[in-house]
Amino acid sequence: MSDHTAGGVPKIRFKGFDAAWEPKNLGQIYKERNERGDDSLPILSVSIHSGISNSELSDETLGKKVRRSEDKSLYKRVQAGDLVLNMMRAWQGALGVAKTEGMVSPAYLTAAPDDTVYPLFMDCGLRRPQVVAQMNRLSYGVTDFRKRLYWDSFVRVRFAAPSVSEQHKIASYFSNLDSMISLHQYKHEKLVVLKRATMQKMFPKPGNKIPEVRFDGFSGAWSSEEMKTLGTFSKGAGFSKGDLRASGTPIVLYGRLYTDYQTAITQVDTFVEDRKGTVKSKGNEVVVPASGETSEDIARASALLASGIIIGGDLNIISPCERLDPYFLALALSHGQPKYDLARRAQGKTVVHVRGADISSVSVSFPELREQERIAAYFRSIDELIVRHSNQIKKLQQVKLACQESMFA
């Protein structure tokens, strides 16, 4: 590749290409396709995040029950290479190029390209933030959620393209990048499913004292006690961003505990003075969000295993007794009955809180310490792999965004 800075060409190009890119309106490239569907064809969906699907998506995959017309003749037929846009969400990037023949909602725009463009190049080119911003400006609507991108506006979107041979090169590069991202996403999802399924077998079900699956060398019933006999409780101190300034003390911001899939804190945001009211980790504490996160994701905020940090925000800090491994306790609180008991004890509507007194009455089942440590080590290894793939996905997505900035005119 080589660098360019002149107008009409991208900053980075493959060797052998130096001609200026030709800007056109999309109406010069695409013709609207309005063909009726066929019962034998799959119904394809368009996502803001991943473009158009390669096959029909189930309700389970979509995460909701989708109402579809029984009369499939109302759907639009699309050919491989056609551009498909969700008129109502094009301003958010809900568009993509069909990889296979199928049908789409009659509420979508469908367009067939001419021979001056390579469809897969258009797929990555048109989904760039700069092009989506044009579609946003050209969409009609009183509010964001009433916006529509109609055909007469779509045809006015400006887009610059090089020769078809250069388009093939660029599309191939982004295809390889997307394949790497998809591979890490696949592994990430499989590990999350593995963790969930394994926890169901390695922790006793409600009413039982022995799990279905155990490591060799361990037997006997697990104990069950209320948290008030298993640890002490304290609170994290709240602060505003205005309090943050460099002083050498790492801080973990409140939001990170909710949004990142990590039980051990591996990253800090900024620094804050060590002042009265903050709570420092001693490397053996468990954190439960004061806002009462009610899903299994409590585990993401539960185990604070790094040392020498300040916990920011109104958090419940649990220091477990010597009979409990902190990582095991984090897992136990995020699974099964303890998770639901925490959710039931949560108070408030807009802002939900869980008090230390509420946590203290939650019962937790646990085996002897050696078995806890084996279980904790096993799930820690899974969590580390999950975090590794999650971080790699983020890095590759950043690379893709940077390349989109540099490889298009």
N, C-alpha and C positions, 0 to 999 in steps of 0.2 A: 504494500500500500504506500501511497505518497500523500503529503499534506498540500492543501491548496487553501488560499484565503480570498481569492478574487471573487467578485460577485458572479452568480449564475452557475457556480460549481461548489460542491461540498468541500469541507476541510480535508477529508480523508477519502482517497480513491484507490481502487485496485490498479496495479500497473497496466499500462497499455491504453488507458482511457484518459482523455484530456479535453474532449469537446464539452462545450457549455450545455447545461441541461435546458430543455425547452419548456417554459411555463405554458400551461393551457388551463382553460376552464374544464371542469369534469364533464360538462355537456359536450365538449369536443371529443371526449374519449368514450363516454358511455351512452347507450341508448336504453330507454326504459323497456323492461320486459314485463309484460302482463299476460301470462299464460296460465290457464287453469290447471289445477293439480290432477293427480292420478292416484287412485286408491292404493296402487302397488308401491308408491314412493314413501319413504320415511319423512316424518315431519321434523325439520331441523330447527334449532333454537339459536338465538344470538345473545351473547353475553358481553357485558361491559369489559370483563376481565380477560376472556379468552377468545373473543370473536365468535364465529359460527361453528356449531358442532359438526363433527364428522359423521354422526349418525343420530337417530332419534334418541332423546334423553328420557329416561324413566322419571316418574314422579319422585322416586326415592333419590335419584341423582340430583334432581332439581330442588329437593328439600321441601316440596309442597305439592298439593294436589292441583294439577293444572286443568282448567276447564277448556275443552276443545270442542269445536263444532263437529257434530256427527257427519255433516255434509262436507266431505273433503274436497269437493269441487270448488269450495269457496277459497281454498288455499291456493297460493301462487306456486307455480312450478319454477325451479331454478336449475340451471345447468352448472356443471363444474366450471369454475372460473368466474361465475357471476358475482357481482357485489351485492350484498344484502345489508340493509340498514333498518334498524328499528326507528321509525319516524319519531316516536315519543322519547327515545333515549339516545338518539344520535349525538346530541349535544354533550353526552357523557362518554361517547366512544363505543356505543353499542352497534358495531358494524363488523363485517368480515367478508372474506371471499370464500365461496362454497368450494369445498374440495371434492364434493360428490354431487350427483343429481339428487334432488329431493323436493320437498315442499316447505313453504314458510307461511307464516300468518299473513292474511290479507292486509294487516296493518303495517306491513313492512314495505319498504321500497326495494325493488329488484332491478338490477341494471346489467346489461351485457357489454363487455369491453370490446374495443376494436383491436386491430392487430399491431398497434403501436405500443402496447403495454403487455408485460408479462404478469398475469393475474396474481401470482404469489408475491411479486414485488409490490403490487398495489395493496396487498393485504397488510404488509408491515409498514408501508409508506402512509397509507390513509389513516392508520390508527395512532399516528404520532400526535402528541399534545398540540402542536402548532396547527395541524389540519382540523383536529376536533374543535379547537378554539374558533376556527372559521365557521364550522357548522353551528357552533353555539351562537355566534353573532347573527347568523342567517336564519336561525330558527324563530318561529312565531310563537308567542304565548304571553299571557299576562304575568304568570309566575313560572318558575323553573319547571315545575311538574306539570304544567300545561303546554310546554313548548313542543312544537312539531317542526320537523325539517321536511318541507314539501319539495316536490320535484323541481319546481321553478326556482327554489333556493339552492338545492343540491347542485344544479348545473352551473351555478356561479362560483362554486368553490374553486380556488386556484391551486394548481399542483404542478410541480416541475418534475420531469422525468428525463433520464438519459437514453441512450440506445438500448434496444431490447437485450443485446448481449451483456451490457453492463448491468441491466436489471436482473438478469439471471444470476450473475455473480453475487450481487447484493442480497438477493432473496435466498440464495444457498447459504450465505454466511449467517443470516438471521434464522434460517431453518435449523442449522446446526446448534445455534445458541438456544433456541426454543426447545430443542430435543434434550439438551443438557438440563435446562430448567425443569422440563417435564419429568426427567429421570429422578431428579432430587425430590420433586413434589410427590412422585409415586412412592419413593422410599420413605419419605416423611409420613405420608398418609398410612402406609403399611405399618410403620413403627408405632404410630398413635393407636391404630386398631389393635396391634399386638399387645401394647401396654394395657389397654382397656380390657381386652379379653383375658389376659394373664392375671390381672388384679382380681377379676371375678372368681378365678380359681384358686389364687394363692392367699386370699382373705376369706374367712368363714362367712357363709351366707347368714342372714338374720335368723336367729334361733339356733344356730349351730355353733359349736366350739372348736371344730376341726375343719381346716380348709380341704378342698378336693385335691390340691397338688401341693407337695412339700419337697424340700431338698432332702437328699439322703441323710440319714443319721438323726433326724428330728421326728419326734412323735409326742403324743399326749395332747390334752385339751389346752386351748389358749385361755388365758385369764381375761377377765373383763372388769374394768373399774371406771369410775367417773373421773373426769379430768382433774377435779379438785384435789385428788390424791396423787396425781402424777406430775404435777408441775406448779410453777408460780406464774403470775400474770402481771403484765405492766402494759403501758401504752406508749406508742410512738408519738412524737410531738408534731403538730401541724406547723407549716410555715408557708410563706408566699415566695414567688420567684424573686421578689425584691430583696429577700434575705440572702440570696445566693451570691457568694463572691469567693474568689480563690483564697484558700487558707491551708490547703494540704489535706483536708479530711474528705475522703470520697463520700458521696451521697447517692443513694438509690431513690429515684423519684417515685412517688406514689403510683402513677400511671403505669410504669414499667412492670410492676408486679402483676397487673391485670392482663397486659397485652402480649407479653413475651412468654413463649413456652419454655420456661426454665424454672426449676426448683432451686438450684444453686445459682446465686447471683454471679454472673460472669462479666457484667459490664456496668459502669457507672456513668452518670450523665454530666455531673459538674462537681463543684466543691462548695463547702459551707463551713462557717466557723463552728467550732465545738462550743455550743452555748447551752445555758441551762434549759432543761426540758427535753433535750434529745436523748435518744436511747441508743447505746452502742451495742453492736453484736459482739458476743464473746465466742462465736463460732459454734454454739450449741443451742440455738434458739429456733423456734418455729413462729411464723407470722401468719395470722389470719386477718384478712381484710375487714376493716370496720364496716364497710358498706355491704357486707353480707353476700358476697358472691355465692350463688346457690348452685352452680354447676360443678362438674368434676374439675373444672379449671382452678378450683381453690388450690390444687396442688401446685399450680404455677406460682402462687404467691405464698405458699406455705413454708417451705424449708429455706431458711436463711443460713447458709453454711459458710459464707465468707466471713472473715474477721476484720475488725477495725473499721467498720462503716457506721454511718448514721442512717436510721430508718426515717424517711420523710413521710409525713401524712399521719392521719389518725388511725393507727394500726394497733391490733392486739398482739402483743409479744408474749409468747409462751416459752418459758425456760423449763424443759422437761427434767424430771428427776433422773438419777443414775440408772434406773431400771429401764429407761426408754432410749432407743436410738432416735435422734431428732429427725433424720431423714425418714425412718420408718413411721414416726408419728405424723409427719407431714402427709405421707401416703394414706395412713389410716384415717385421718381427718377428711381426706378428699374423696373417700370411697364409701359406698354403701350407706349403712344406717347413720354413722356419724355425720356424713355430708347432709342427709335429710334432716337430722336433728338440729344442725347448725342453721339450716334454712328456716326451719319452723320457729327458731328462737330469734330470728332477725326481726327488727322493729323499724317502723317508718314506711313511708310511701315513696316520695320523691328521693329522699336521702335515707338509705337503709343502714342500720347499725347493728352490730353484734357486740354485746357487752361481755367483759371478762367473766362476770357472774353467770351469764348464759352459757358460755363455753365450758365453765367449770362443771356444769351438770350433764354434759355430753359424755356418754359411755364409750370407751374404746377397748377393743379386743387386741391382745398382744401375746406372743409367745415369749420364751426365754430370750435374753439379750443376744445370745449367739445366733439364734435363728433370725431375730430382727435384723442383725447386721448383714446376714447373708441375703435376706430379702431386699434390704436397702441397697446393697452393692449391686444386685441384679438390676433393680429398677433405675439406679443411678446410671448404670451403663447404657440403658435404653434412653434415658433422658439426655445423656450426653450426645448420643447419636441423633436424636430428634433435634437438639439444638444445633448440632453440626450441619445437618441438612437444611434446617431453617435458615441458618446464617449463609450457607452457600446459595440458597435460592435468592436471598436478598442481594448478595454480591453480584450474582449473574444478572438479576433484574436491573441493578445499577449500571452494569456494563452495557446491557441492552439499551438502556435509556441514553447513556453517553454516546453510544454508537449511532443511535437514531438522530442525535443532535449533530454529529460530525459527518455522517455518511449520506445525508440528504441535503440537497440545495435549498 
